[in-house]
Amino acid sequence: MASDVVDAGGQDDKGPTEVEIDAVIAEFGGDLRAALRALMADIRTLAEDRDRAVSRGYVRRPPAPGRAA
């Protein structure tokens, strides 16, 4: 089941092509579990990088009522 995704730039992204999927699987010698494990590790790394790049003060909480931001 394919779904349309819109990236941050507002462009449609149909997701990876069959050729790209086959290339990832081939990179791991046909081992689907190894390919999934690597992709999940990449996603975790990207999420950790994102978390480090976001200002903690911005995310923590909004300013108290009556207090300047």
Protein Blocks (a to p, Z undefined) as FASTA:
>chain_A
ZZddddfkopacebjafklmmmmmmmnnopaklmmmmmmmmmmmmmmmmmmmpcfklmmp
ccdehiaZZ
